[in-house]
Amino acid sequence: MLLAATMRRAGISVRDLRADRLLGEAYATGGDPLRLTRLFGISDPTAIRYCAETGQWRYDDHQALEGAAGSAGRTESTSASTSRP
């Protein structure tokens, strides 16, 4: 009861608190989506989104996920390269 009242006064929802905790753990683990899925019981795509927010992904990890995701990542890099002179 006390926690709920304190959170309400601070303007923080339970959803906000959970998202902050997930992002904090993503930073603490160096962007390890497997750890997030095991610790919080979230789906792989959700864990990957949180880890991508940290910007701590190694190039090899990003490249592997890009290949698994299809052309989603290639479209972005293609459009970036075509906009350069």
N, C-alpha and C positions, 0 to 999 in steps of 0.2 A: 504494500500500500504506500509506504513512504517513497520507495523507488519510483513508482508510477507517478506520484504527485510531483516529485522532483523533476522527472523527465518532462512532464506536462508544462511545468513552469519554465523550464529551459527551452521549450519548443522542439524537443527531440522525440521522434517516434521510435518505436521498437525496430521498425524497418531501417531507419537511418542508423541506428546503433549497430544492427547486424551488418549493414553494408560497410560501415566504417571498420568493423572488426575484420571482415573478409579482406578489405583492401589493406589493412594493417598487416595481416598475416601474409598477404601476397608480397608486400614489401619485405617483410622479415625473412621469408623463404627464398628471396631472390627471384620471384616469379615462377614458382613451381606449382603448376596446376594439379598435378597428382596429389600433392600434399593437401591442397584445398579441398579436393573432392573427398579425400579420406577423412579429413578433420571436420568438415562441415556437412558432408553428405549432399553436396550440390552436384549438378550435372557437369559433364566435361565442358560443354560450350560456355557455361556460366563461369567456371573456373578459368578458362582461357581468357574470357573477357576481362576478368579482374586482374589477371596476370599481365595482360597486354597494357592495362592502365599504368602499370609500374614502370614500363619502359626498360625493364631489366632483362628482357629476353636476349639470349645469345642468337647470333645470326643463324646458326644451324637449327636451333629450335624453331625460329620463325619460318625458315625455308621449308622445314618438314611440315609444319602446320599449313603453310600456304599450298603445298602440294596436295595435302589431304582435303583442303577446303575447295579445291577446284580452281577456277579462274578468278575468284573474288580478289585475291591479292594482286594478281597480274594486271587486272584492269587498272588498279590504282597506280602501279609502277609504270604502266604503259602510258597512261594519261599524263603522268608527271614528266616522263621523258619526251613526250611530243610537245609539251608546252615550252621546252627550252629552245633557245635559238641555235 
